Amino acid sequence: MDSWIWSVRLARTRSAASVACRAGHVRVNGVRVKPAHAVRAGDEVRLRGEGRERVVVVQQVITKRVSASAAAACYIDNSPPPPSREEAVPVAVRDRGAGRPTKRERRSIEKLLGRPRR
Protein backbone atom coordinates (compact mmCIF):
# COMPACT_ATOMS: atom_id res chain seq x y z
CA MET A 1 0.00 0.00 0.00
CA ASP A 2 2.65 2.55 0.99
CA SER A 3 4.65 1.75 -2.14
CA TRP A 4 1.62 2.33 -4.40
CA ILE A 5 0.65 5.59 -2.67
CA TRP A 6 4.21 6.86 -3.14
CA SER A 7 4.44 5.57 -6.74
CA VAL A 8 1.33 7.44 -7.90
CA ARG A 9 2.47 10.61 -6.09
CA LEU A 10 -0.28 10.81 -3.46
CA ALA A 11 2.50 11.10 -0.84
CA ARG A 12 5.79 12.98 -1.12
CA THR A 13 7.90 10.16 0.33
CA ARG A 14 7.43 6.47 0.90
CA SER A 15 8.08 6.90 4.61
CA ALA A 16 5.32 9.55 4.76
CA ALA A 17 2.95 7.07 3.07
CA SER A 18 3.95 4.39 5.56
CA VAL A 19 3.38 6.72 8.53
CA ALA A 20 -0.05 7.66 7.14
CA CYS A 21 -0.98 3.97 6.90
CA ARG A 22 0.18 3.24 10.45
CA ALA A 23 -1.69 6.30 11.78
CA GLY A 24 -4.97 5.10 10.24
CA HIS A 25 -5.20 7.84 7.61
CA VAL A 26 -5.45 5.33 4.75
CA ARG A 27 -8.55 3.22 4.14
CA VAL A 28 -9.11 0.69 1.38
CA ASN A 29 -12.76 -0.10 0.69
CA GLY A 30 -13.63 1.45 4.08
CA VAL A 31 -11.14 -0.58 6.13
CA ARG A 32 -7.95 0.76 7.74
CA VAL A 33 -4.89 -0.89 6.26
CA LYS A 34 -1.25 -1.43 7.15
CA PRO A 35 1.61 -0.35 4.89
CA ALA A 36 2.15 -3.90 3.62
CA HIS A 37 -1.46 -4.31 2.40
CA ALA A 38 -1.70 -5.51 -1.21
CA VAL A 39 -3.48 -3.18 -3.64
CA ARG A 40 -5.71 -4.53 -6.42
CA ALA A 41 -7.33 -2.84 -9.41
CA GLY A 42 -10.81 -1.59 -8.50
CA ASP A 43 -10.00 -0.83 -4.83
CA GLU A 44 -11.21 2.50 -3.46
CA VAL A 45 -8.43 4.21 -1.50
CA ARG A 46 -9.19 7.09 0.89
CA LEU A 47 -6.16 9.07 2.05
CA ARG A 48 -6.45 11.83 4.66
CA GLY A 49 -3.62 14.34 4.77
CA GLU A 50 -2.53 17.91 4.17
CA GLY A 51 -5.90 19.26 5.27
CA ARG A 52 -8.04 17.30 2.81
CA GLU A 53 -9.22 13.82 1.91
CA ARG A 54 -8.30 12.17 -1.38
CA VAL A 55 -10.59 9.47 -2.77
CA VAL A 56 -9.14 7.45 -5.64
CA VAL A 57 -10.06 4.23 -7.41
CA VAL A 58 -7.10 2.05 -8.40
CA GLN A 59 -6.87 1.45 -12.14
CA GLN A 60 -3.37 0.00 -12.38
CA VAL A 61 -0.97 -1.35 -9.77
CA ILE A 62 2.60 -0.08 -10.06
CA THR A 63 5.61 -0.39 -7.75
CA LYS A 64 8.06 2.12 -9.25
CA ARG A 65 7.60 5.89 -9.00
CA VAL A 66 6.66 7.31 -12.38
CA SER A 67 6.08 10.75 -13.88
CA ALA A 68 3.03 12.74 -12.81
CA SER A 69 1.24 12.19 -16.13
CA ALA A 70 1.85 8.42 -16.01
CA ALA A 71 0.79 8.33 -12.34
CA ALA A 72 -2.50 10.07 -13.12
CA ALA A 73 -3.37 7.21 -15.49
CA CYS A 74 -3.06 4.68 -12.63
CA TYR A 75 -6.11 5.92 -10.72
CA ILE A 76 -9.43 7.70 -11.06
CA ASP A 77 -9.66 10.71 -8.76
CA ASN A 78 -13.08 11.01 -7.07
CA SER A 79 -11.88 13.53 -4.48
CA PRO A 80 -13.95 16.56 -3.58
CA PRO A 81 -12.47 19.75 -4.99
CA PRO A 82 -9.76 21.35 -2.84
CA PRO A 83 -10.78 24.40 -0.80
CA SER A 84 -10.07 27.79 -2.31
CA ARG A 85 -6.89 29.60 -1.28
CA GLU A 86 -8.81 32.11 0.81
CA GLU A 87 -10.40 29.32 2.86
CA ALA A 88 -7.32 27.12 3.07
CA VAL A 89 -4.82 29.57 4.58
CA PRO A 90 -6.35 32.37 6.62
CA VAL A 91 -3.94 35.26 6.99
CA ALA A 92 -3.65 36.60 10.51
CA VAL A 93 -4.58 40.26 10.73
CA ARG A 94 -3.46 42.15 13.78
CA ASP A 95 -4.12 45.71 14.83
CA ARG A 96 -1.28 48.17 14.69
CA GLY A 97 0.49 48.33 18.03
CA ALA A 98 -1.09 45.11 19.32
CA GLY A 99 2.26 43.31 19.38
CA ARG A 100 5.23 43.90 21.66
CA PRO A 101 5.36 47.21 23.47
CA THR A 102 7.55 49.90 22.00
CA LYS A 103 10.51 51.35 23.86
CA ARG A 104 8.43 54.34 24.95
CA GLU A 105 5.63 52.06 26.22
CA ARG A 106 8.12 49.88 28.12
CA ARG A 107 9.53 52.93 29.87
CA SER A 108 6.07 54.10 30.90
CA ILE A 109 5.20 50.60 32.19
CA GLU A 110 8.43 50.46 34.22
CA LYS A 111 7.71 53.93 35.64
CA LEU A 112 4.16 52.89 36.55
CA LEU A 113 5.40 49.75 38.31
CA GLY A 114 8.10 51.71 40.14
CA ARG A 115 11.01 49.76 38.74
CA PRO A 116 14.40 51.49 38.64
CA ARG A 117 15.73 52.63 35.28
CA ARG A 118 18.62 50.73 33.83
C-alpha positions as CSV (number, residue, x, y, z in Angstrom):
1,M,0.0,0.0,0.0
2,D,2.6,2.5,1.0
3,S,4.6,1.8,-2.1
4,W,1.6,2.3,-4.4
5,I,0.7,5.6,-2.7
6,W,4.2,6.9,-3.1
7,S,4.4,5.6,-6.7
8,V,1.3,7.4,-7.9
9,R,2.5,10.6,-6.1
10,L,-0.3,10.8,-3.5
11,A,2.5,11.1,-0.8
12,R,5.8,13.0,-1.1
13,T,7.9,10.2,0.3
14,R,7.4,6.5,0.9
15,S,8.1,6.9,4.6
16,A,5.3,9.5,4.8
17,A,3.0,7.1,3.1
18,S,4.0,4.4,5.6
19,V,3.4,6.7,8.5
20,A,0.0,7.7,7.1
21,C,-1.0,4.0,6.9
22,R,0.2,3.2,10.4
23,A,-1.7,6.3,11.8
24,G,-5.0,5.1,10.2
25,H,-5.2,7.8,7.6
26,V,-5.5,5.3,4.8
27,R,-8.6,3.2,4.1
28,V,-9.1,0.7,1.4
29,N,-12.8,-0.1,0.7
30,G,-13.6,1.5,4.1
31,V,-11.1,-0.6,6.1
32,R,-7.9,0.8,7.7
33,V,-4.9,-0.9,6.3
34,K,-1.3,-1.4,7.1
35,P,1.6,-0.3,4.9
36,A,2.1,-3.9,3.6
37,H,-1.5,-4.3,2.4
38,A,-1.7,-5.5,-1.2
39,V,-3.5,-3.2,-3.6
40,R,-5.7,-4.5,-6.4
41,A,-7.3,-2.8,-9.4
42,G,-10.8,-1.6,-8.5
43,D,-10.0,-0.8,-4.8
44,E,-11.2,2.5,-3.5
45,V,-8.4,4.2,-1.5
46,R,-9.2,7.1,0.9
47,L,-6.2,9.1,2.0
48,R,-6.4,11.8,4.7
49,G,-3.6,14.3,4.8
50,E,-2.5,17.9,4.2
51,G,-5.9,19.3,5.3
52,R,-8.0,17.3,2.8
53,E,-9.2,13.8,1.9
54,R,-8.3,12.2,-1.4
55,V,-10.6,9.5,-2.8
56,V,-9.1,7.5,-5.6
57,V,-10.1,4.2,-7.4
58,V,-7.1,2.1,-8.4
59,Q,-6.9,1.4,-12.1
60,Q,-3.4,0.0,-12.4
61,V,-1.0,-1.3,-9.8
62,I,2.6,-0.1,-10.1
63,T,5.6,-0.4,-7.8
64,K,8.1,2.1,-9.2
65,R,7.6,5.9,-9.0
66,V,6.7,7.3,-12.4
67,S,6.1,10.8,-13.9
68,A,3.0,12.7,-12.8
69,S,1.2,12.2,-16.1
70,A,1.8,8.4,-16.0
71,A,0.8,8.3,-12.3
72,A,-2.5,10.1,-13.1
73,A,-3.4,7.2,-15.5
74,C,-3.1,4.7,-12.6
75,Y,-6.1,5.9,-10.7
76,I,-9.4,7.7,-11.1
77,D,-9.7,10.7,-8.8
78,N,-13.1,11.0,-7.1
79,S,-11.9,13.5,-4.5
80,P,-13.9,16.6,-3.6
81,P,-12.5,19.8,-5.0
82,P,-9.8,21.4,-2.8
83,P,-10.8,24.4,-0.8
84,S,-10.1,27.8,-2.3
85,R,-6.9,29.6,-1.3
86,E,-8.8,32.1,0.8
87,E,-10.4,29.3,2.9
88,A,-7.3,27.1,3.1
89,V,-4.8,29.6,4.6
90,P,-6.4,32.4,6.6
91,V,-3.9,35.3,7.0
92,A,-3.7,36.6,10.5
93,V,-4.6,40.3,10.7
94,R,-3.5,42.2,13.8
95,D,-4.1,45.7,14.8
96,R,-1.3,48.2,14.7
97,G,0.5,48.3,18.0
98,A,-1.1,45.1,19.3
99,G,2.3,43.3,19.4
100,R,5.2,43.9,21.7
101,P,5.4,47.2,23.5
102,T,7.5,49.9,22.0
103,K,10.5,51.3,23.9
104,R,8.4,54.3,24.9
105,E,5.6,52.1,26.2
106,R,8.1,49.9,28.1
107,R,9.5,52.9,29.9
108,S,6.1,54.1,30.9
109,I,5.2,50.6,32.2
110,E,8.4,50.5,34.2
111,K,7.7,53.9,35.6
112,L,4.2,52.9,36.6
113,L,5.4,49.7,38.3
114,G,8.1,51.7,40.1
115,R,11.0,49.8,38.7
116,P,14.4,51.5,38.6
117,R,15.7,52.6,35.3
118,R,18.6,50.7,33.8
